[in-house]
Amino acid sequence: MTNSPIDPVSSDSATIEALLFEDRRFPPPAAFKAASLASGNELYDAADKDLESFWADQAAELLTWSRNWDTVLEWDLPFAKWFVGGQLNVSENCLDRHVEAGKGDKVAFHWEGEPGDTRTITYAELLDEVCRFANVLKDLGVRKGDRVNIYMPMIPELAVAMLACTRIGAPHSVVFGGFSADALADRINDAQAKVLITADGGWRRGAAVPLKINADVALVDTPSIEHVVVVRRTGTDVHMETGRDQWYHDLMSMVSADCPPEPMDSEDLLYLLYTSGTTAKPKGIMHTTGGYLTQVAFTHKYVFDLKPETDIYWCAADIGWVTGHSYIVYGPLANGATSVMYEGTPDHPGKDRFWDIIERYKVTILYTAPTAIRTFMKWGVQEPERHDLSSLRLLGSVGEPINPEAWMWYHEHIGGSRCPIVDTWWQTETGAMMIAPLPGSTTLKPGSATFPLPGIGAELVDDQGARVENGGGYLTLTQPWPSMLRGIYGDPERYRETYWSRFPGRYFAGDGAKLDDDGYLWLLGRVDDVMNVSGHRVSTTEVESALVDHQKVAEAAVVGAKDETTGQAIVAFVTLKGDQKASDELGQELRGHVAKKIGAISRPRTIVFTEDLPKTRSGKIMRRLLRDVAEGRDLGDTTTLADASVVEEIRRRADAAPQED
Ligand code: PRX
């Protein structure tokens, strides 16, 4: 761990100390507590008493099963099976049972496109569209177990496509629309997907993102794809390959809305979602059916204190990330909630778009990321102040540590000082929230995700794996949980190695955290070579390999530097091949190259051209020093450097390097 961006075990970090001086407390407001679903310790006590019965009770209460399970948990570390022998269908749980219960006219999604067009979709309408699209997929030859790739903007058809896959038992693999053609092709090939569902484009900040054009580039290199379904969204002119590409609306007009749900085993693969790790190759995280749906429904209900009859819930993430999978699609629909879904960016047409949406739909629960909150802070309080936000009763945060200042701003200016804030720590791998308050029960401290949820075991350990009960350590999970990843697609060994080998018997999350005197957990960020940029995971190695893929680059080292708004920003130190000259234009070209190879979120903010990189005598790049340089800190120990003068020169150049917004 010598390259760790933070050392959670030593307490020399100013951030950690500052966090631990945070002594503001926010107990649940009395009225909120009185009306909440969980105001005491009952859920924690039940889980402590008997973990398996606790989760079995949740699975039985929250979901409808077509066959009961025989065994709650089979745990052969690190492989878990939950509700073994049980059968259910996810789309039936998300749709049919609500319609059968007489809630067909209830709104599932108030959808709003970025240009201002809207659609109101009831549960009955969503079921109808899902059944028809499931029949389309069947007609295209998709069978139970076949993988379907989805590369779409935030439009209702994205949720329809996912649910249609679950209806027929075809695992989906959604690739975020901001990823590049190369990234899409890699993911399609790893999953060996048979069908790709995409759109002509999607609206983002007033412009059409050319999804089909990107997909066409990817499709040159994806032999497993037999059919492409294209939703018309932006009206962009696109090429339709005869025999392969068909319009969604044409296919939908030819099928019936009768499609019985396929009963799936609890442990059948529900979806793959690719995420960045510490190597250049993204990992296909596997989630299965029964356990996943149980925990997303449970956490969505209790962490958001959901009252499906009255709440208007809005998760402002993109469905292309796990937050959208679990808390725009599966959790809210399983619980019969009414959600807002929004296609575009928060600054289009004005910087008050979110507040305008909240006012118009009377949103009661808002779930967003600290980067968004810090951006809103920068834009100023006049934006939310122009709107009536009094419908809000609960706020959520996810994706990165929330600094106390941003927490307080969110609390005061968005929540009117009356709404609890649930800071929810979890990962693509955990599938659902793991560390978070229960808003009617937990006293909040600004910046702390508080405690593990009922049924979740989390502990900190030191470098040697000894438990830390107070102070900093590595965050580990001590027991299996229903929505845990079941592995990395096609690579069980990598699964074991990545998550279960660092601390024997424990899942290592890759995060550092601190425990304060009251047992509150304070998340500190990643301790591995994974960056967190605007709440999105970016691998340093992946960006480095995109850079050295450029013909003029000899070597590259990438670090995440602290950034006031985005949490971390990508800083790349690049040495060029012998005859190449550094220039601002080349810097731009390299940024563009990374965006093309991976996607715009991975575009470095700063490129520092250097003659040399700081290396140990054995040739290992000392990232920790580069991080010190990138964050303008005094240099740490340089005695192991092969050539200490290299760093001073790099610092001089870093100070002069242009930064991109
Ligand atoms: O470092 C943690 C950070 O995001 C990582 C997981 O990223 P991803 O798989 O993309 O999922 C993001 C949405 C769940 C974690 O390892 N993270 C997530 N939530 C928090 C957080 N860090 C601090 N506080 C959080 N609430």
Boltz pocket constraint, residues with backbone or C-beta under 6 A from the ligand:
constraints:
  - pocket:
      binder: B
      contacts: [[A, 275], [A, 322], [A, 323], [A, 397], [A, 398], [A, 399], [A, 400], [A, 401], [A, 402], [A, 423], [A, 424], [A, 425], [A, 426], [A, 427], [A, 428], [A, 429], [A, 435], [A, 449], [A, 509], [A, 510], [A, 511], [A, 523], [A, 524], [A, 525], [A, 526], [A, 532], [A, 535], [A, 536], [A, 537]]
      max_distance: 6.0
